């Protein structure tokens, strides 16, 4: 048995927290996870909220661009200012694009550093981190020759336009869409891009949303994505949607920067993630 204390550092410039499998072996699954921009909003905080408890696999939590140690000067206040100025062009678009583009080099360096072997790959993402995972599934992994077996998308940004419009309606603000920002929204509309996941090998996808999350921005787009994938997959059982009672959007309390005790809602998400990954990454122990 290996110790399960986390390994931390940077890989290809991306901050990470990694936990080794209990059973060292060359075919151990590897799970790469990206946190939310809401709590938990760092890789360490996300690892505390979703430790993937009992999954005998490499668990690698990557920091998002513009978060954690890569936050802009001014921290959360500056991120809020950028969001008010132009949430699509300054936050959603760059974070998803850069986060996805960083994966191949970071994963290659981590494979060399920790001798990860050739086990199956799974992805986990929360909110904006889910948008990163979705871009990886639809674009980056196929282009890089990376095969993804399964993904768990939590409180996911599935259709960016729906998210931005729903948040604007909540605060009495209408986002001024432009051709440039609409192009970003089209790239981050994964209901429309469901066919790209079919072309990428039909990875098994579980969507996990909170019953108390914004219906127009998150819950209904997740339902549409589930339906779009099920209609295209050869085996519709490789897609499902789980709704967690009493859960909103975030998985932790503010400020969500440092590791914190796991909430009951996060524990429920963790169980759903582990169950799905065990099922679709193959045996997690010899």
GIBEL-V693996 format. One record per residue. RES is the residue in one letter. SS is DSSP state (a for helix, b for strand, c for the rest). PHI is phi in whole degrees, -180 to 180 (NA if undefined). BURIAL is b if it has 9 or more other ideal C-beta (glycine too) atoms within 8 Angstrom, else e. Layout:
RES,SS,PHI,BURIAL + RES,SS,PHI,BURIAL
This chain:
X,c,NA,e + X,c,-92,e + X,c,-70,e + X,c,-109,e + X,c,-68,e + X,c,-74,b + X,b,-105,b + X,b,-130,e + X,b,160,e + X,b,-130,e + X,b,-133,b + X,c,52,b + X,c,83,e + X,b,-102,b + X,b,-67,b + X,b,-143,b + X,b,-129,b + X,b,-125,b + X,b,-124,b + X,c,-77,b + X,c,-68,b + X,c,-65,e + X,c,-112,b + X,c,-64,e + X,c,-169,b + X,c,-71,e + X,c,-104,e + X,c,-63,b + X,c,-61,b + X,b,-122,b + X,b,-118,b + X,b,-106,b + X,b,-130,b + X,b,-122,b + X,c,-79,b + X,c,-81,b + X,c,-90,b + X,c,-88,e + X,c,-61,b + X,c,-83,b + X,c,-110,b + X,c,-138,b + X,a,-64,b + X,a,-69,b + X,a,-67,b + X,a,-68,b + X,a,-64,b + X,a,-73,b + X,a,-75,b + X,c,-126,b + X,c,-75,b + X,c,54,b + X,c,-61,e + X,c,88,e + X,c,-87,b + X,c,-84,b + X,c,-152,b + X,b,-67,b + X,b,-119,b + X,b,-120,b + X,b,-103,b + X,b,-101,b + X,c,-78,b + X,c,-76,b + X,c,-58,b + X,c,68,b + X,c,-136,b + X,a,57,b + X,a,-69,e + X,a,-102,b + X,c,-63,b + X,c,-68,e + X,c,-54,e + X,c,101,e + X,a,59,e + X,a,-63,e + X,a,-63,e + X,a,-70,b + X,a,-62,b + X,a,-64,e + X,a,-62,b + X,a,-62,b + X,a,-64,b + X,a,-64,e + X,a,-70,e + X,a,-170,e + X,a,-64,b + X,a,-74,b + X,a,-80,b + X,a,-98,b + X,a,-124,b + X,a,-57,b + X,a,-63,b + X,a,-63,b + X,a,-64,b + X,a,-65,b + X,a,-65,b + X,a,-68,b + X,a,-61,b + X,a,-69,b + X,a,-65,e + X,a,-75,b + X,a,-62,b + X,a,-57,b + X,a,-69,b + X,a,-65,b + X,a,-66,b + X,a,-62,b + X,a,-67,b + X,a,-67,b + X,a,-61,b + X,a,-69,e + X,a,-67,e + X,a,-108,b + X,c,52,e + X,c,-69,b + X,c,81,b + X,c,-116,e + X,c,-68,b + X,c,-65,b + X,b,-109,b + X,b,-122,b + X,b,-124,b + X,b,-133,b + X,b,-146,b + X,b,-118,b + X,c,57,b + X,a,-63,b + X,a,-65,b + X,a,-69,b + X,a,-62,b + X,a,-60,b + X,a,-60,b + X,a,-67,b + X,a,-64,b + X,a,-60,b + X,a,-62,b + X,a,-82,b + X,a,-127,b + X,a,-72,b + X,a,-62,b + X,a,-60,b + X,a,-66,e + X,a,-92,e + X,c,72,e + X,c,-99,b + X,c,-95,e + X,c,-108,b + X,c,-86,b + X,b,-156,b + X,b,-145,b + X,b,-124,b + X,b,-114,b + X,b,-110,b + X,c,44,b + X,c,-80,b + X,c,-79,b + X,c,-101,b + X,b,-128,b + X,a,-60,b + X,a,-62,b + X,a,-63,b + X,a,-64,b + X,a,-64,b + X,a,-67,b + X,a,-67,b + X,a,-65,b + X,a,-62,b + X,a,-63,e + X,a,-64,e + X,c,-105,e + X,c,69,e + X,c,-133,e + X,c,-103,e + X,c,-65,b + X,c,-84,e + X,c,-63,e + X,c,-125,e + X,a,-56,e + X,a,-68,e + X,a,-73,b + X,a,-66,b + X,a,-65,e + X,a,-64,b + X,a,-62,b + X,a,-65,e + X,a,-66,b + X,c,-104,b + X,b,-112,b + X,c,-88,b + X,c,-69,b + X,c,-66,e + X,c,-100,b + X,a,-56,b + X,a,-62,e + X,a,-67,b + X,a,-73,b + X,a,-65,b + X,a,-64,e + X,c,-85,b + X,c,106,e + X,c,56,b + X,c,-60,b + X,b,-70,b + X,b,-125,b + X,b,-112,b + X,b,-103,b + X,b,-125,b + X,b,-128,b + X,b,-89,b + X,c,-62,b + X,c,-100,e + X,c,-76,b + X,c,-63,b + X,a,-67,e + X,a,-70,b + X,a,-85,b + X,a,-130,b + X,a,-70,b + X,a,-68,b + X,a,-59,b + X,a,-64,b + X,a,-64,b + X,a,-66,b + X,a,-66,b + X,a,-57,b + X,a,-65,e + X,a,-66,b + X,a,-70,b + X,a,-59,b + X,a,-69,e + X,a,-106,b + X,c,-72,b + X,c,-63,e + X,c,-121,e + X,a,-64,e + X,a,-72,e + X,a,-82,b + X,b,-135,b + X,b,-153,b + X,b,-129,b + X,b,-118,b + X,b,-109,e + X,b,-95,b + X,c,-61,e + X,c,73,e + X,c,-104,b + X,c,-92,e + X,c,-90,b + X,c,-74,b + X,c,-112,b + X,c,-152,b + X,c,-82,e + X,c,-62,e + X,c,-83,e + X,c,73,b + X,c,-96,e + X,c,-97,e + X,c,-56,e + X,c,-138,b + X,c,-56,e + X,c,-70,b + X,c,-78,b + X,a,-60,e + X,a,-68,b + X,a,-63,b + X,a,-62,b + X,a,-66,b + X,a,-63,b + X,a,-58,b + X,a,-62,e + X,a,-66,b + X,a,-67,b + X,a,-63,b + X,a,-60,e + X,a,-68,b + X,a,-67,b + X,a,-59,b + X,a,-68,e + X,a,-111,b + X,c,-100,b + X,c,82,e + X,c,-59,e + X,c,-103,b + X,c,-159,e + X,c,-60,e
